Amino acid sequence: ELKVEQNPLFLSMQEGKNYTIYCNYSTTSDRLYWYRQDPGKSLESLFVLLSNGAVKQEGRLMASLDTKARLSTLHITAAVHDLSATYFCAVDPKGGDSNYQLIWGAGTKLIIKP
Amino acid sequence: GAGVSQSPRYKVTKRGQDVALRCDPISGHVSLYWYRQALGQGPEFLTYFNYEAQQDKSGLPNDRFSAERPEGSISTLTIQRTEQRDSAMYRCASSPSFSAQYFGPGTRLLVL
């Protein structure tokens, strides 16, 4: 069974701290996505990681992909309250040129306290 | 508009009625997806279109659910003889090839 596991599922942290969210998956893939969802809102694409060793950064967020370990990380640097949201990773199990039926993690709910 | 739009945003219906949910993808996006999302959960894949072709409908829960995209643009997800368990947020997403999916605001369906 194809699985995508995120941990932690819930994270409460103080502003200014660093932390990492982990996304492990059980199938061969070289394409992984990170999304953000604010309460009551839709999903917003953050990062698309398309190859082993890919690293992308946007502001205080940095995502990386290790396809050999089947692991992606989302690192938060010096967290600020505005980053409070639920973060999802999603894996394309087919790779290649298909882009459907992503396998989604359960999401990590991140609360950043002032 | 610049993004994916969905209508209606909210739909309340009585059990046994049919509902049609509409998705208007970003212009030029080849791929279109329908998802269902329960509160506190990740999206659950329902079906996928490449242009007008429905290439994967393996996520549709049963034969009461159907979807079409006749001209390769707007798509409609239809649920016949709705049941209370169909209550959920239904989300549409579109994508150009080899790229992230862009999600619409969703349609909140409540079946009484």
gemmi code that builds the backbone of each chain (N, CA, C; Angstrom):
import gemmi

chains = {
    "A": [
        ("GLU", (0.836, -1.188, 0.000), (0.000, 0.000, 0.000), (0.878, 1.248, 0.000)),
        ("LEU", (0.532, 2.186, -0.844), (1.281, 3.427, -0.912), (0.940, 4.295, 0.292)),
        ("LYS", (1.957, 4.749, 0.966), (1.725, 5.571, 2.147), (2.611, 6.793, 2.132)),
        ("VAL", (2.073, 7.878, 2.619), (2.845, 9.087, 2.863), (2.588, 9.474, 4.311)),
        ("GLU", (3.637, 9.516, 5.067), (3.498, 9.786, 6.501), (4.218, 11.071, 6.851)),
        ("GLN", (3.483, 11.947, 7.495), (4.068, 13.192, 7.971), (4.222, 13.127, 9.472)),
        ("ASN", (5.281, 13.741, 9.947), (5.392, 13.914, 11.388), (6.202, 15.157, 11.698)),
        ("PRO", (5.811, 15.850, 12.751), (4.653, 15.524, 13.570), (3.343, 15.905, 12.890)),
        ("LEU", (2.235, 15.456, 13.430), (0.928, 15.843, 12.907), (0.477, 17.156, 13.509)),
        ("PHE", (1.041, 17.470, 14.644), (0.693, 18.722, 15.315), (1.955, 19.289, 15.938)),
        ("LEU", (2.152, 20.578, 15.757), (3.352, 21.216, 16.282), (3.015, 22.612, 16.767)),
        ("SER", (3.309, 22.858, 18.025), (3.135, 24.183, 18.601), (4.514, 24.696, 18.975)),
        ("MET", (4.857, 25.862, 18.478), (6.203, 26.354, 18.708), (6.185, 27.864, 18.934)),
        ("GLN", (7.270, 28.352, 19.479), (7.405, 29.767, 19.755), (7.981, 30.481, 18.541)),
        ("GLU", (7.617, 31.724, 18.402), (8.238, 32.544, 17.368), (9.754, 32.570, 17.558)),
        ("GLY", (10.451, 32.618, 16.452), (11.900, 32.719, 16.501), (12.631, 31.391, 16.517)),
        ("LYS", (11.894, 30.312, 16.755), (12.522, 28.995, 16.814), (12.588, 28.352, 15.431)),
        ("ASN", (13.477, 27.353, 15.326), (13.589, 26.565, 14.108), (12.954, 25.204, 14.318)),
        ("TYR", (12.377, 24.674, 13.250), (11.858, 23.316, 13.357), (11.751, 22.695, 11.982)),
        ("THR", (11.617, 21.343, 11.974), (11.538, 20.599, 10.718), (10.341, 19.669, 10.730)),
        ("ILE", (9.610, 19.666, 9.628), (8.517, 18.728, 9.406), (9.022, 17.671, 8.435)),
        ("TYR", (8.698, 16.407, 8.731), (9.195, 15.299, 7.931), (8.073, 14.648, 7.137)),
        ("CYS", (8.426, 14.217, 5.930), (7.473, 13.532, 5.056), (8.163, 12.287, 4.507)),
        ("ASN", (7.730, 11.121, 5.003), (8.256, 9.848, 4.528), (7.247, 9.192, 3.601)),
        ("TYR", (7.740, 8.534, 2.558), (6.819, 7.872, 1.646), (7.342, 6.486, 1.301)),
        ("SER", (6.418, 5.638, 0.883), (6.730, 4.210, 0.791), (6.975, 3.728, -0.633)),
        ("THR", (6.905, 4.611, -1.616), (7.037, 4.152, -2.991), (8.128, 4.925, -3.713)),
        ("THR", (8.544, 4.393, -4.825), (9.523, 5.102, -5.642), (8.891, 6.345, -6.242)),
        ("SER", (9.540, 7.442, -6.070), (9.033, 8.684, -6.644), (10.162, 9.695, -6.716)),
        ("ASP", (10.130, 10.518, -7.710), (11.080, 11.622, -7.773), (10.347, 12.951, -7.944)),
        ("ARG", (9.119, 12.981, -7.430), (8.349, 14.203, -7.534), (7.513, 14.355, -6.274)),
        ("LEU", (7.742, 15.449, -5.579), (7.061, 15.664, -4.311), (6.664, 17.124, -4.188)),
        ("TYR", (5.506, 17.339, -3.578), (4.937, 18.679, -3.483), (4.665, 19.016, -2.020)),
        ("TRP", (4.852, 20.271, -1.683), (4.435, 20.791, -0.394), (3.359, 21.851, -0.622)),
        ("TYR", (2.305, 21.763, 0.209), (1.195, 22.707, 0.144), (0.947, 23.269, 1.536)),
        ("ARG", (0.370, 24.448, 1.523), (-0.051, 25.096, 2.767), (-1.555, 25.307, 2.709)),
        ("GLN", (-2.220, 25.103, 3.857), (-3.648, 25.382, 3.941), (-3.940, 26.146, 5.219)),
        ("ASP", (-4.489, 27.342, 5.073), (-4.947, 28.115, 6.214), (-6.356, 27.664, 6.574)),
        ("PRO", (-6.751, 27.831, 7.828), (-8.075, 27.364, 8.269), (-9.190, 27.921, 7.398)),
        ("GLY", (-10.028, 27.046, 6.895), (-11.157, 27.462, 6.076), (-10.797, 27.913, 4.680)),
        ("LYS", (-9.554, 27.756, 4.302), (-9.095, 28.222, 2.989), (-8.703, 27.040, 2.113)),
        ("SER", (-8.346, 27.370, 0.879), (-7.923, 26.327, -0.044), (-6.444, 26.010, 0.137)),
        ("LEU", (-5.958, 25.094, -0.682), (-4.560, 24.693, -0.597), (-3.714, 25.543, -1.534)),
        ("GLU", (-2.567, 25.960, -1.026), (-1.656, 26.805, -1.784), (-0.349, 26.061, -2.012)),
        ("SER", (0.082, 25.997, -3.251), (1.334, 25.315, -3.567), (2.526, 26.104, -3.019)),
        ("LEU", (3.414, 25.405, -2.319), (4.632, 26.021, -1.791), (5.853, 25.639, -2.620)),
        ("PHE", (6.068, 24.334, -2.734), (7.274, 23.858, -3.403), (6.959, 22.644, -4.275)),
        ("VAL", (7.692, 22.553, -5.371), (7.677, 21.367, -6.213), (9.116, 20.858, -6.268)),
        ("LEU", (9.316, 19.636, -5.820), (10.658, 19.042, -5.777), (10.692, 17.913, -6.786)),
        ("LEU", (11.563, 18.027, -7.772), (11.489, 17.136, -8.929), (12.667, 16.182, -9.065)),
        ("SER", (13.604, 16.209, -8.156), (14.734, 15.294, -8.323), (15.425, 15.064, -6.990)),
        ("ASN", (16.195, 14.013, -6.932), (16.940, 13.712, -5.719), (17.903, 14.854, -5.415)),
        ("GLY", (17.899, 15.264, -4.162), (18.790, 16.344, -3.766), (18.232, 17.732, -3.999)),
        ("ALA", (17.027, 17.809, -4.542), (16.429, 19.125, -4.804), (16.225, 19.870, -3.497)),
        ("VAL", (16.545, 21.133, -3.526), (16.345, 22.008, -2.377), (15.744, 23.314, -2.892)),
        ("LYS", (14.662, 23.729, -2.240), (14.049, 25.002, -2.622), (13.769, 25.810, -1.364)),
        ("GLN", (13.916, 27.118, -1.499), (13.713, 28.000, -0.350), (12.838, 29.172, -0.744)),
        ("GLU", (11.958, 29.516, 0.168), (11.110, 30.679, -0.016), (10.934, 31.321, 1.352)),
        ("GLY", (11.574, 32.457, 1.543), (11.478, 33.134, 2.840), (12.052, 32.262, 3.952)),
        ("ARG", (11.266, 32.010, 4.953), (11.699, 31.237, 6.114), (11.491, 29.735, 5.951)),
        ("LEU", (11.000, 29.305, 4.806), (10.742, 27.899, 4.547), (11.749, 27.354, 3.543)),
        ("MET", (12.243, 26.146, 3.843), (13.138, 25.462, 2.923), (12.730, 24.007, 2.851)),
        ("ALA", (12.586, 23.494, 1.624), (12.189, 22.106, 1.423), (13.292, 21.370, 0.691)),
        ("SER", (13.442, 20.086, 1.045), (14.454, 19.261, 0.400), (13.877, 17.878, 0.131)),
        ("LEU", (14.529, 17.174, -0.796), (14.056, 15.851, -1.177), (15.227, 14.898, -1.277)),
        ("ASP", (15.109, 13.761, -0.605), (16.076, 12.663, -0.701), (15.307, 11.444, -1.190)),
        ("THR", (15.410, 11.172, -2.484), (14.613, 10.089, -3.052), (15.123, 8.712, -2.632)),
        ("LYS", (16.392, 8.625, -2.296), (16.924, 7.337, -1.858), (16.379, 6.963, -0.486)),
        ("ALA", (16.294, 7.948, 0.372), (15.726, 7.725, 1.700), (14.205, 7.826, 1.689)),
        ("ARG", (13.622, 8.242, 0.570), (12.175, 8.458, 0.451), (11.710, 9.408, 1.547)),
        ("LEU", (12.395, 10.546, 1.588), (12.154, 11.503, 2.659), (12.245, 12.925, 2.113)),
        ("SER", (11.277, 13.723, 2.515), (11.357, 15.155, 2.265), (11.229, 15.886, 3.585)),
        ("THR", (11.900, 17.000, 3.694), (11.797, 17.815, 4.900), (11.362, 19.225, 4.540)),
        ("LEU", (10.619, 19.821, 5.439), (10.235, 21.234, 5.337), (10.773, 21.907, 6.586)),
        ("HIS", (11.776, 22.747, 6.398), (12.439, 23.376, 7.530), (11.958, 24.819, 7.686)),
        ("ILE", (11.653, 25.151, 8.919), (11.179, 26.500, 9.235), (12.269, 27.197, 10.041)),
        ("THR", (12.681, 28.327, 9.566), (13.737, 29.081, 10.243), (13.155, 30.330, 10.888)),
        ("ALA", (13.462, 30.516, 12.162), (13.014, 31.713, 12.903), (11.538, 31.966, 12.658)),
        ("ALA", (10.732, 31.016, 13.099), (9.295, 31.028, 12.805), (8.618, 32.335, 13.220)),
        ("VAL", (7.633, 32.732, 12.420), (6.790, 33.884, 12.728), (5.336, 33.431, 12.703)),
        ("HIS", (4.486, 34.190, 13.388), (3.084, 33.803, 13.566), (2.382, 33.549, 12.229)),
        ("ASP", (2.744, 34.314, 11.199), (2.085, 34.191, 9.899), (2.277, 32.823, 9.253)),
        ("LEU", (3.217, 32.056, 9.739), (3.439, 30.725, 9.184), (2.508, 29.673, 9.781)),
        ("SER", (1.708, 30.065, 10.737), (0.739, 29.133, 11.312), (-0.233, 28.679, 10.233)),
        ("ALA", (-0.328, 27.368, 10.039), (-1.170, 26.782, 8.984), (-1.024, 25.268, 9.082)),
        ("THR", (-1.728, 24.566, 8.200), (-1.506, 23.135, 8.051), (-0.697, 22.905, 6.779)),
        ("TYR", (0.339, 22.111, 6.886), (1.230, 21.846, 5.771), (1.076, 20.388, 5.324)),
        ("PHE", (0.857, 20.218, 4.034), (0.697, 18.890, 3.462), (1.850, 18.597, 2.504)),
        ("CYS", (2.321, 17.354, 2.534), (3.182, 16.901, 1.448), (2.381, 15.910, 0.605)),
        ("ALA", (2.708, 15.837, -0.660), (2.025, 14.939, -1.585), (3.055, 14.366, -2.542)),
        ("VAL", (2.918, 13.081, -2.814), (3.894, 12.360, -3.629), (3.237, 11.852, -4.899)),
        ("ASP", (3.924, 12.020, -5.993), (3.482, 11.438, -7.254), (4.118, 10.060, -7.370)),
        ("PRO", (3.343, 9.000, -7.207), (3.936, 7.665, -7.156), (4.405, 7.141, -8.498)),
        ("LYS", (4.006, 7.800, -9.579), (4.354, 7.270, -10.888), (5.608, 7.904, -11.459)),
        ("GLY", (5.902, 9.098, -11.011), (7.034, 9.804, -11.593), (6.777, 10.038, -13.056)),
        ("GLY", (7.801, 10.102, -13.826), (7.665, 10.249, -15.270), (6.862, 11.458, -15.652)),
        ("ASP", (5.971, 11.298, -16.598), (5.232, 12.456, -17.085), (3.782, 12.444, -16.625)),
        ("SER", (3.483, 11.680, -15.612), (2.110, 11.716, -15.105), (2.036, 12.691, -13.946)),
        ("ASN", (0.917, 13.237, -13.747), (0.761, 14.229, -12.689), (-0.639, 14.106, -12.107)),
        ("TYR", (-1.000, 12.917, -11.716), (-2.319, 12.765, -11.126), (-2.277, 11.717, -10.047)),
        ("GLN", (-3.393, 11.672, -9.301), (-3.507, 10.750, -8.187), (-2.284, 10.853, -7.285)),
        ("LEU", (-2.036, 12.055, -6.810), (-1.024, 12.251, -5.795), (-1.446, 11.520, -4.531)),
        ("ILE", (-0.470, 11.030, -3.807), (-0.717, 10.423, -2.508), (-0.386, 11.475, -1.459)),
        ("TRP", (-1.370, 11.803, -0.621), (-1.236, 12.922, 0.293), (-0.921, 12.460, 1.707)),
        ("GLY", (-0.100, 13.219, 2.379), (0.080, 13.042, 3.798), (-1.128, 13.580, 4.553)),
        ("ALA", (-1.176, 13.288, 5.838), (-2.316, 13.690, 6.664), (-2.247, 15.159, 7.059)),
        ("GLY", (-1.105, 15.767, 6.840), (-0.961, 17.176, 7.176), (-0.323, 17.384, 8.540)),
        ("THR", (0.403, 18.458, 8.661), (0.989, 18.874, 9.935), (0.401, 20.221, 10.295)),
        ("LYS", (-0.316, 20.251, 11.407), (-0.899, 21.506, 11.861), (0.123, 22.241, 12.701)),
        ("LEU", (0.523, 23.390, 12.225), (1.571, 24.175, 12.863), (0.973, 25.419, 13.499)),
        ("ILE", (1.202, 25.573, 14.781), (0.767, 26.773, 15.497), (2.005, 27.456, 16.037)),
        ("ILE", (2.152, 28.720, 15.691), (3.319, 29.486, 16.145), (2.827, 30.579, 17.088)),
        ("LYS", (3.309, 30.505, 18.301), (2.857, 31.430, 19.331), (3.788, 32.630, 19.408)),
        ("PRO", (3.197, 33.801, 19.632), (4.032, 35.006, 19.741), (4.977, 34.921, 20.941)),
    ],
    "B": [
        ("GLY", (-10.851, 35.184, -14.700), (-10.177, 35.269, -13.427), (-8.832, 34.585, -13.449)),
        ("ALA", (-8.019, 34.871, -12.467), (-6.665, 34.372, -12.450), (-6.567, 32.968, -11.885)),
        ("GLY", (-7.523, 32.579, -11.045), (-7.403, 31.301, -10.363), (-8.503, 30.337, -10.765)),
        ("VAL", (-8.493, 29.176, -10.082), (-9.538, 28.185, -10.268), (-10.784, 28.653, -9.513)),
        ("SER", (-11.915, 28.604, -10.166), (-13.155, 28.990, -9.479), (-14.085, 27.780, -9.423)),
        ("GLN", (-14.882, 27.772, -8.367), (-15.853, 26.702, -8.176), (-17.185, 27.305, -7.785)),
        ("SER", (-18.254, 26.636, -8.215), (-19.589, 27.092, -7.811), (-20.521, 25.895, -7.686)),
        ("PRO", (-21.488, 25.968, -6.786), (-21.604, 27.026, -5.785), (-20.534, 26.879, -4.708)),
        ("ARG", (-20.371, 27.855, -3.885), (-19.420, 27.740, -2.779), (-20.014, 26.914, -1.651)),
        ("TYR", (-21.330, 26.993, -1.492), (-22.028, 26.219, -0.469), (-23.283, 25.635, -1.096)),
        ("LYS", (-23.555, 24.382, -0.725), (-24.752, 23.742, -1.234), (-25.367, 22.901, -0.131)),
        ("VAL", (-26.608, 23.203, 0.173), (-27.358, 22.404, 1.138), (-28.464, 21.717, 0.362)),
        ("THR", (-28.570, 20.414, 0.524), (-29.565, 19.664, -0.225), (-30.164, 18.590, 0.661)),
        ("LYS", (-31.266, 18.082, 0.232), (-31.914, 17.008, 0.978), (-31.459, 15.660, 0.427)),
        ("ARG", (-31.403, 14.730, 1.320), (-31.027, 13.374, 0.927), (-31.900, 12.907, -0.232)),
        ("GLY", (-31.233, 12.290, -1.220), (-31.961, 11.777, -2.371), (-31.957, 12.696, -3.573)),
        ("GLN", (-31.598, 13.962, -3.346), (-31.535, 14.910, -4.465), (-30.206, 14.758, -5.202)),
        ("ASP", (-30.205, 15.187, -6.458), (-28.966, 15.223, -7.245), (-28.336, 16.607, -7.114)),
        ("VAL", (-27.002, 16.651, -7.128), (-26.300, 17.937, -7.107), (-25.242, 17.949, -8.203)),
        ("ALA", (-24.972, 19.124, -8.720), (-23.925, 19.308, -9.726), (-22.989, 20.406, -9.252)),
        ("LEU", (-21.738, 20.082, -9.177), (-20.718, 21.021, -8.716), (-19.844, 21.391, -9.910)),
        ("ARG", (-19.587, 22.696, -10.020), (-18.885, 23.179, -11.199), (-17.487, 23.638, -10.870)),
        ("CYS", (-16.574, 23.380, -11.801), (-15.199, 23.833, -11.673), (-14.769, 24.530, -12.950)),
        ("ASP", (-14.237, 25.734, -12.803), (-13.704, 26.487, -13.931), (-12.192, 26.607, -13.726)),
        ("PRO", (-11.402, 25.843, -14.465), (-9.959, 25.817, -14.196), (-9.252, 27.057, -14.742)),
        ("ILE", (-7.994, 27.155, -14.421), (-7.176, 28.228, -14.979), (-7.059, 28.004, -16.491)),
        ("SER", (-7.233, 29.082, -17.226), (-7.209, 28.994, -18.681), (-5.906, 28.362, -19.175)),
        ("GLY", (-6.059, 27.373, -20.044), (-4.878, 26.736, -20.623), (-4.364, 25.538, -19.859)),
        ("HIS", (-4.890, 25.321, -18.663), (-4.431, 24.168, -17.902), (-5.015, 22.885, -18.481)),
        ("VAL", (-4.141, 21.967, -18.764), (-4.519, 20.717, -19.412), (-5.198, 19.761, -18.433)),
        ("SER", (-4.662, 19.721, -17.246), (-5.099, 18.720, -16.273), (-6.100, 19.305, -15.290)),
        ("LEU", (-7.086, 18.496, -14.935), (-8.092, 18.921, -13.963), (-8.382, 17.753, -13.029)),
        ("TYR", (-8.468, 18.055, -11.761), (-8.637, 17.034, -10.723), (-9.821, 17.398, -9.846)),
        ("TRP", (-10.487, 16.382, -9.371), (-11.491, 16.562, -8.331), (-11.033, 15.806, -7.087)),
        ("TYR", (-11.192, 16.474, -5.935), (-10.853, 15.898, -4.642), (-12.013, 16.101, -3.683)),
        ("ARG", (-12.004, 15.301, -2.652), (-12.900, 15.506, -1.523), (-12.011, 15.633, -0.290)),
        ("GLN", (-12.334, 16.593, 0.547), (-11.519, 16.803, 1.743), (-12.390, 16.871, 2.977)),
        ("ALA", (-12.147, 15.955, 3.885), (-12.832, 15.994, 5.171), (-12.068, 16.925, 6.101)),
        ("LEU", (-12.767, 17.442, 7.076), (-12.159, 18.372, 8.021), (-10.966, 17.733, 8.711)),
        ("GLY", (-9.828, 18.426, 8.667), (-8.642, 17.930, 9.354), (-7.901, 16.835, 8.615)),
        ("GLN", (-8.300, 16.579, 7.375), (-7.667, 15.529, 6.579), (-7.063, 16.118, 5.315)),
        ("GLY", (-6.201, 15.322, 4.679), (-5.684, 15.727, 3.385), (-6.710, 15.465, 2.298)),
        ("PRO", (-6.474, 15.988, 1.101), (-7.406, 15.758, -0.005), (-7.463, 14.280, -0.390)),
        ("GLU", (-8.652, 13.836, -0.755), (-8.877, 12.470, -1.213), (-9.176, 12.536, -2.709)),
        ("PHE", (-8.343, 11.903, -3.505), (-8.487, 11.945, -4.962), (-9.807, 11.300, -5.394)),
        ("LEU", (-10.486, 11.960, -6.320), (-11.714, 11.404, -6.892), (-11.509, 11.019, -8.358)),
        ("THR", (-11.103, 12.010, -9.183), (-10.975, 11.740, -10.600), (-10.063, 12.763, -11.250)),
        ("TYR", (-9.587, 12.414, -12.463), (-8.620, 13.239, -13.165), (-8.969, 13.299, -14.653)),
        ("PHE", (-8.836, 14.504, -15.221), (-9.042, 14.721, -16.649), (-7.759, 15.274, -17.274)),
        ("ASN", (-7.472, 14.766, -18.453), (-6.443, 15.340, -19.306), (-7.182, 15.875, -20.535)),
        ("TYR", (-7.233, 17.186, -20.670), (-8.158, 17.798, -21.627), (-9.561, 17.288, -21.323)),
        ("GLU", (-10.265, 16.739, -22.288), (-11.638, 16.277, -22.052), (-11.697, 14.812, -21.656)),
        ("ALA", (-10.576, 14.148, -21.704), (-10.561, 12.712, -21.414), (-10.438, 12.444, -19.918)),
        ("GLN", (-11.363, 11.660, -19.417), (-11.308, 11.257, -18.016), (-10.365, 10.062, -17.903)),
        ("GLN", (-9.170, 10.313, -17.434), (-8.149, 9.284, -17.483), (-8.068, 8.423, -16.233)),
        ("ASP", (-8.673, 8.892, -15.189), (-8.649, 8.100, -13.967), (-9.865, 8.470, -13.152)),
        ("LYS", (-10.724, 7.522, -12.917), (-11.887, 7.768, -12.058), (-11.912, 6.777, -10.915)),
        ("SER", (-10.752, 6.248, -10.598), (-10.681, 5.199, -9.591), (-11.039, 5.681, -8.191)),
        ("GLY", (-10.984, 6.985, -7.970), (-11.286, 7.511, -6.656), (-12.754, 7.811, -6.416)),
        ("LEU", (-13.565, 7.726, -7.433), (-14.999, 7.974, -7.249), (-15.567, 6.886, -6.335)),
        ("PRO", (-16.269, 7.269, -5.273), (-16.680, 6.288, -4.260), (-17.624, 5.205, -4.771)),
        ("ASN", (-18.531, 5.565, -5.650), (-19.505, 4.603, -6.172), (-20.128, 5.195, -7.434)),
        ("ASP", (-21.063, 4.468, -8.011), (-21.604, 4.895, -9.309), (-22.588, 6.050, -9.198)),
        ("ARG", (-22.824, 6.557, -8.012), (-23.642, 7.768, -7.895), (-22.827, 9.016, -8.269)),
        ("PHE", (-21.530, 8.845, -8.254), (-20.626, 9.953, -8.566), (-20.184, 9.861, -10.032)),
        ("SER", (-20.230, 10.977, -10.728), (-19.735, 11.029, -12.090), (-19.169, 12.417, -12.354)),
        ("ALA", (-18.324, 12.513, -13.366), (-17.737, 13.795, -13.707), (-17.557, 13.876, -15.209)),
        ("GLU", (-17.592, 15.096, -15.709), (-17.351, 15.297, -17.127), (-16.622, 16.607, -17.345)),
        ("ARG", (-15.981, 16.682, -18.492), (-15.272, 17.885, -18.903), (-15.349, 17.917, -20.432)),
        ("PRO", (-16.531, 18.165, -20.948), (-16.809, 17.900, -22.370), (-15.963, 18.682, -23.360)),
        ("GLU", (-15.556, 19.879, -23.012), (-14.800, 20.688, -23.968), (-13.371, 20.928, -23.485)),
        ("GLY", (-12.973, 20.170, -22.501), (-11.601, 20.295, -22.030), (-11.338, 21.512, -21.184)),
        ("SER", (-12.409, 22.149, -20.707), (-12.219, 23.317, -19.849), (-13.021, 23.130, -18.561)),
        ("ILE", (-14.247, 23.663, -18.534), (-15.105, 23.553, -17.351), (-15.457, 22.087, -17.094)),
        ("SER", (-15.504, 21.750, -15.816), (-15.858, 20.389, -15.433), (-17.016, 20.418, -14.452)),
        ("THR", (-17.808, 19.367, -14.481), (-18.910, 19.215, -13.548), (-18.799, 17.873, -12.841)),
        ("LEU", (-18.886, 17.915, -11.537), (-18.966, 16.697, -10.722), (-20.419, 16.554, -10.288)),
        ("THR", (-21.018, 15.436, -10.613), (-22.426, 15.204, -10.295), (-22.550, 14.078, -9.295)),
        ("ILE", (-23.352, 14.323, -8.280), (-23.654, 13.283, -7.294), (-25.146, 13.040, -7.355)),
        ("GLN", (-25.527, 11.833, -7.681), (-26.939, 11.478, -7.777), (-27.408, 10.869, -6.456)),
        ("ARG", (-28.688, 11.093, -6.167), (-29.313, 10.492, -4.990), (-28.419, 10.666, -3.762)),
        ("THR", (-28.140, 11.913, -3.444), (-27.196, 12.215, -2.380), (-27.568, 11.541, -1.069)),
        ("GLU", (-26.525, 11.210, -0.330), (-26.661, 10.630, 1.008), (-25.903, 11.512, 1.987)),
        ("GLN", (-26.245, 11.381, 3.259), (-25.620, 12.223, 4.269), (-24.101, 12.047, 4.284)),
        ("ARG", (-23.626, 10.863, 4.014), (-22.195, 10.604, 4.029), (-21.462, 11.316, 2.893)),
        ("ASP", (-22.200, 11.879, 1.945), (-21.566, 12.636, 0.866), (-21.186, 14.049, 1.315)),
        ("SER", (-21.644, 14.459, 2.466), (-21.333, 15.801, 2.970), (-19.828, 15.953, 3.150)),
        ("ALA", (-19.272, 16.974, 2.536), (-17.822, 17.178, 2.578), (-17.510, 18.454, 1.817)),
        ("MET", (-16.225, 18.812, 1.815), (-15.733, 19.871, 0.949), (-15.218, 19.206, -0.324)),
        ("TYR", (-15.717, 19.669, -1.458), (-15.272, 19.142, -2.741), (-14.386, 20.190, -3.409)),
        ("ARG", (-13.182, 19.780, -3.721), (-12.212, 20.716, -4.287), (-11.817, 20.300, -5.693)),
        ("CYS", (-11.611, 21.306, -6.506), (-11.143, 21.113, -7.861), (-9.748, 21.734, -7.950)),
        ("ALA", (-8.904, 21.141, -8.764), (-7.569, 21.701, -8.996), (-7.234, 21.561, -10.468)),
        ("SER", (-6.432, 22.484, -10.967), (-5.972, 22.361, -12.347), (-4.464, 22.524, -12.389)),
        ("SER", (-3.888, 22.078, -13.471), (-2.433, 22.073, -13.568), (-2.001, 22.063, -15.021)),
        ("PRO", (-0.956, 22.822, -15.325), (-0.287, 22.581, -16.602), (0.536, 21.312, -16.449)),
        ("SER", (1.110, 20.814, -17.470), (1.860, 19.563, -17.338), (3.071, 19.742, -16.441)),
        ("PHE", (3.399, 18.711, -15.698), (4.630, 18.622, -14.898), (4.756, 19.756, -13.887)),
        ("SER", (3.645, 20.092, -13.245), (3.693, 21.230, -12.344), (2.779, 20.992, -11.166)),
        ("ALA", (2.849, 21.905, -10.226), (1.969, 21.814, -9.069), (0.520, 22.032, -9.487)),
        ("GLN", (-0.375, 21.552, -8.643), (-1.800, 21.738, -8.873), (-2.259, 23.000, -8.172)),
        ("TYR", (-3.137, 23.717, -8.822), (-3.705, 24.945, -8.278), (-5.142, 24.647, -7.883)),
        ("PHE", (-5.403, 24.854, -6.602), (-6.696, 24.473, -6.064), (-7.688, 25.622, -6.085)),
        ("GLY", (-8.950, 25.257, -6.285), (-10.034, 26.216, -6.157), (-10.471, 26.349, -4.711)),
        ("PRO", (-11.433, 27.251, -4.449), (-11.875, 27.503, -3.082), (-12.737, 26.394, -2.511)),
        ("GLY", (-13.236, 25.508, -3.349), (-14.029, 24.394, -2.878), (-15.526, 24.678, -2.838)),
        ("THR", (-16.303, 23.616, -2.849), (-17.747, 23.672, -2.627), (-18.048, 22.862, -1.373)),
        ("ARG", (-18.638, 23.529, -0.386), (-19.033, 22.828, 0.844), (-20.415, 22.247, 0.620)),
        ("LEU", (-20.526, 20.932, 0.631), (-21.800, 20.251, 0.419), (-22.315, 19.706, 1.739)),
        ("LEU", (-23.551, 20.018, 2.026), (-24.208, 19.489, 3.218), (-25.485, 18.789, 2.778)),
        ("VAL", (-25.569, 17.517, 3.083), (-26.749, 16.724, 2.743), (-27.541, 16.468, 4.023)),
        ("LEU", (-28.761, 16.954, 4.024), (-29.585, 16.826, 5.243), (-30.393, 15.535, 5.250)),
    ],
}
model = gemmi.Model(1)
for chain_id, residues in chains.items():
    chain = gemmi.Chain(chain_id)
    for i, (resn, *xyz) in enumerate(residues, 1):
        res = gemmi.Residue()
        res.name, res.seqid = resn, gemmi.SeqId(i, " ")
        for name, pos in zip(("N", "CA", "C"), xyz):
            atom = gemmi.Atom()
            atom.name, atom.element = name, gemmi.Element(name[0])
            atom.pos, atom.b_iso = gemmi.Position(*pos), 0.0
            res.add_atom(atom)
        chain.add_residue(res)
    model.add_chain(chain)
structure = gemmi.Structure()
structure.add_model(model)
structure.setup_entities()
